[in-house]
Amino acid sequence: MWLIDTEHHSLRKFDKPPSRYAILSHVWQSEEQDFQFVVSRSRGDRSIASKITECCRHARIRGLEWVWIDTCCIDKTNSVELSEAINSMYKWYAGADICFAYLFDVPARANPAAAGSKFRLSVWFTRGWTLQELIAPKNLVFFSSNWTMLGTKEFFATLLQEITLIDIKVLRFHAPLSSISVAKRMSWASSRVTTRVEEDAAYCLMGIFDINMPTIYGEGPRAFRRLQEEIMRTSPDQTLFTWGSSAYQDHLTFHPERHHAK
């Protein structure tokens, strides 16, 4: 597991997660600084993006030395490391001291609860990967486009249930995720989109269903079939069949305009 030093913005590899760290949840945009950029940059020569520095600053304010950010803390050229990170991601979000949810399209002065608010309409709520990033952390704080704090998951729990249809008892950790039927958990993801539709549509749900399996980019629809097989193998819940074998995938294929997004 690679993490960023919140003071110097350098990467360090850990054999296991440190006892305390922050983590970032965000939507990938067209130009993100990756692992290779952060490793190769010379201090003072190539500047780090404000999203990274602001995340580090807020972590440092809270006394945290380390931050995990998916765009630059995974060496995606290493297939073994990428697969390990994807399989471990839900646990990493769950184990973080705090998760910063950065909503780049929400202004600081917006009223999140208002009908049609920028908060309600944020693309953050439409992404496949951010489903687990909302559910897993116990301490999640939402930030606006200029890194103004908007509120916490606990504070917004009722509103988040309205937006996402995720049970408030799950959001508040009053019920384990495993107590929710497979079909209902699948329905939470049905309107969300991913970059590589056929693979990530399955991989982003592994943590939601407590599944571990190899990630094989290029396998196409087989990724979702493998996910279903693992769910059936590890869970006595038969509601997966009531959901339909391809309904989730078929919905996601209608969003090619989201190809650049996380």
N, C-alpha and C positions, 0 to 999 in steps of 0.2 A: 504494500500500500504506500503510494507516494503522497506526501502532504507538503503544503507550502508554508514556509516560515513567515509568520505574519509581520515580522519586522523587515527582513531583507528580501522577501519574495523569492527565495530560492527553494528548490525541491530537495526533499530528503526521503529516503526509502525506509519504511518500517516493516519488520517481519510480521507484526500484528498491530492493530490500531492502538495508539497511545490512550492513556486513561481519559484525557480531555482534548477535544478538538471541536471546531466549528465546521459546518458544511454548507454549501451553497446549492440552492435550487433555482434554476433559471431557464429561460428559453434560449436556445442557441440562435444566434443571428448570422448574417452572411459572412462576417469576418470574426472569427474567434481565435485567440492565441492558444496554440496547442502545446503539448508536452515538449516537442522539439524546440519551439520558440523559447520557452522559459529556460530550458537547459542550456541553450546555445547563446543566449543574450549576454552581452557584457554589461556589468553594472554601469549605469549612466549612459550607455550607448543606445540600447533599444528599450524604449519605455514600455512598462507593463500597462495593460489596459485598465481604465478606471474601475471597471467592474471587479477586477481582481484586487486592486489596491483598496477600494472601498470595503469590500468583503473582509479583507485582512484588517483594516482599520477598526471595523466594528467588532471583530473578534478580539483584537488587542485591547480595546476598551473594556471588554469583559474578562480580561486576564488570560486569554487563550493564545498559546504560541503557534498553533497549527490550524490550518484550514484545508479541507478537501474540496476541490472543484473539478467536476467531471471533464471539462474541456481540456484542462492542462495537467491533470494528475493521473492520467492513464496514457501509457505509451501504446497508442493504437496500432503501431507497426509491429507490435509483439502480440501475436494471436493468443498465446497462452495467458499473458497478462490481461489482455482485453476480456477474455472469457472469465477469468477469475474475478475481475472487477465487476462485471455484469452480474455474476452469480452472487457476489457479496454485497452488492450495492444497497439492498434493502436493509441489511444488518448495519451497514455503515451509517445510513441515515437514522436508523433507530438508536444507534449507540452514540451519536453526536451530542455534545452538551447543548448545542443550539443549531438550528437550521435557519438560514437567512433565505427567504423567498423573495427574489428580486423581480418586480413586475415593471419592466421597462416601458410599458405602455399605459401606466397609471400615474396621473399627476398627483402631487403631494396634497393638494387641497380638495381632492375629490371626496365625495361622500360615498363610501363603499356600499352602504345599504340602500341608496336611492335606486329607484327603478331605472334600468338602463344605464347604470353607472359604469364608468371606465373599469372599475374593479370587477364588477360582475362580468364584463365583456372581455376581460384580459385574456390574451391568447394562452397565458400560463394554465388556465383551466381547460384548455382544449388539447393538451399534449399527453401522449401516452406515458412518457417517463415521469411526468410530474404527479401522476396518480399515486405512485408509491412514495414520492417525495412529500406529499401532503399527509399521507396516512402514517408513515413510519415514525417521524420525529415526535417526541413528547413535547419539545419546546421549539415551536416554529414561529418566527416573526416575519411579517410581511413588510416590504419596503417599496416605496414609490420609485419613479424614474430617477429622481435626484437623491435617492437613498435617505429619504425621510421615513421614519417608522410610521406605519399605518395601524398596526395592531397585531395581536397574536392569534394563533389558531384557537386557543381557548376562548378568547374574547369574541372572535368571529364565528364560533362553532355553529350557531343557528343559521347564519347567513351562508356559511360554507355548505351546510346541508342543503339549503335551497338551490345553490349554484350547481353542486356536484351530485346531489342525491345520495351521497354517502351518509349512512346512519350517524347521527350525532353521538351515539353511544360508542361508536368506533373512533370517531374523531377525538373524543374525550377519554378514551381508554377505559370506558366503563364496561366494554365487552370485547373479548379477543376477536381478532380478524377471522380466526378459524370457526367462530360461531355463526358466521354469515354464510349463507348458501353459495355454492359455486356459481349458480346462475345469477344471483344478485351481484356478486363481485364482478362477474363478467359484464353485467349491464352497466356498471360504473364506467367501464372502459369503452363502451360501444360507440360513444360519440367523439372519442379522442383520436388524434392523428399522430403519425410518426414519420420520420424521414424515409427510412427504408421499410416500406409498408409491410412486406411479407415476413421479414425477419423480426424487426423490432416490435411489430404488433404482438408477437409471442414473447420475445425476450423481456419486454418491459413489464410483463405480468408475472414473471417467475417469482418475484418476492411476494406479490399479492397472494399467490397460492403455495408459497413455501416450497418451491420446486427448484432443484438444481439440475442443469443439463448443459452439455457443451453448446457453445455458440458457434454457428457455422454460417458466416455471411456468404450468400450465394446459393443457399439451399432453397430459397423461395418458400412456397406454401408448406413445405415439409416441416418448417420450424413450428408452425401452429399445430400441425398434426402431432408432432412430438410433445408439445406442451399438453395437449389434450390427453395423450396417452399416459403421461406422467401424472396428471391430475387423477385420472381413473385408477391408476396403479396405487396411488398413495392415499386416496380419499374414498370413503364409502358413499359419499354424497353423489347421488345420481342425477341431480338437477342440471348437470352439464348437458344432458340429452334434451331437456326441455328448452334449453337456450338455442340449440341448433349448432351443428358442427361448423358452419361457415358464416353465420350471421355477422359475427364480429369482424372477420376479415373482409367480408363483402362491403361492409359499411366503410371501412378505412380506405378501400381502393378508390373511393369517390373524391379523394382530396389530393390530387397531384400538385396543386398550387402550394402545398405545405412542404414540398420536397426538401427545402433548405433548412427546415426547422427540426429541432430536437424532438 
